[in-house]
Amino acid sequence: MELNELKTPSLVLDVERVRRNADRMAARVSRLGADLRPHVKTHKCVEVARLQTAGHRGGITVSTLAEARAFVAQGINDITYAVPVEPGKFDEAVEVARECERFALITDDASVPAPLGEAARSGGVTFDVFLKVDCGYHRCGVEPHLPEARAIPRLICDSPGLRFAGILTHAGHSYHARSREELLDIARHERDSMRDFAAVLRAEGLEVPVVSIGSTPTVTQVDHLEGVDEVRPGNYIFFDAFQAALGSCAFDDCALTVLAAVTHHDRTRRKIVLDAGAIALSKDRGAVEFDEACGYGRVLDLEGRDLGLRVESLSQEHGAVRVHDEKLFDSLRVGARVRVLANHSCLTAAQHSHYHVLESGRIVDRWEIHRGW
């Protein structure tokens, strides 16, 4: 099928760029001496996960139990659920663990290990459990210097049905770095703080099997991974306009776009309206800290060339674009097709049910997105 024959709006995945991104990250992490456990929340797609894990041990990271169920059903059996588990999800986690060779959970709360261990024991499973560590993001996790950072691992070890898996963190604040130097500083702090905290726990007699870190910005910039066992980047497989603005990739590495049609052509206001609004693109403003004019996505032609336009405003089903160039404006009449490069590929992908797979300029396949919680 030709690209311009798709119904709009449609999610378009450039599989050649996906393969290239997968190969580059796999090679980089291997060269740095760590294991790659990609985070599949970006794409929620089994076919993409297989590209990411080819030639590796095959472990993945998920952000929902629905993702875990979908991937287990397709034979992927080494999974870390990287959101702090709460009691309302214990029973479902037991069900997933029964179908999984290894199902790891995370916690940062001292009240969780005992009842989680009881749920595991009652369900006839064993959970690997990581301590979630706060390395500066301050979203969740325990700061390493606090007493509970040493107490919670012991509670995990003392709970039948649980194994202490190690320590895990995410430097989400790396997305706010304003220079490569600042980003490298964050990446080094993420690595070093986890390495040093693991040494503290080991000095107190605790085995720390795995030190796990991960974010696309830090893994693309970090200079070494000594003291780290695994990394869990996710966005790198597609990248997006935000990552390109941040310096994690080039715009030519970005693999995900939304095909849209022009539905309104306003000569008086030099404005066109696309049939891709918030439901197709998400309302993520992207790298507004670095580019105030970033809008809600870059507008490309069908070949993927940047037209120098931005989606400036969104409503549910409409995306407005101002076009000052006369010749370009005339070419974008009602019915014309464009592609919008998403600001945040993870959120944009989650708006859709499937990818249209683009290879050598043609749509060659359709891959399902496993949404839900």
TAZIZI-V393465 format. One line per field, one symbol per residue. ss: DSSP state (H for helix, E for strand, C for the rest). Layout:
ss: ???
This chain:
ss: CEHHHCCCCEEEEEHHHHHHHHHHHHHHHHHCCCEECCEHHHCCCHHHHHHHHCCCCCCEEECCHHHHHHHHHCCCCEEEEEEECCHHHHHHHHHHHHCCCEEEEEECCCCHHHHHHHHHHHHCCCEEEEEEEECCCCCCCEECCCHHHHHHHHHHHCCCCEEEEEEEECCHHHHHCCCHHHHHHHHHHHHHHHHHHHHHHHHCCCCCCEEEECCHHHHHHCCCCCCCCEECCCHHHCCCHHHHHHCCCCHHHCCEEEEEEEEEEECCCCEEEECCCHHHHCCCCCCCCCCCCCCCCEEECCCCCEEEEEEEEECCCCEEEECCCHHHHHHCCCCCEEEEECCCHHHHHCCCCEEEEEECCEEEEEEECCCCC
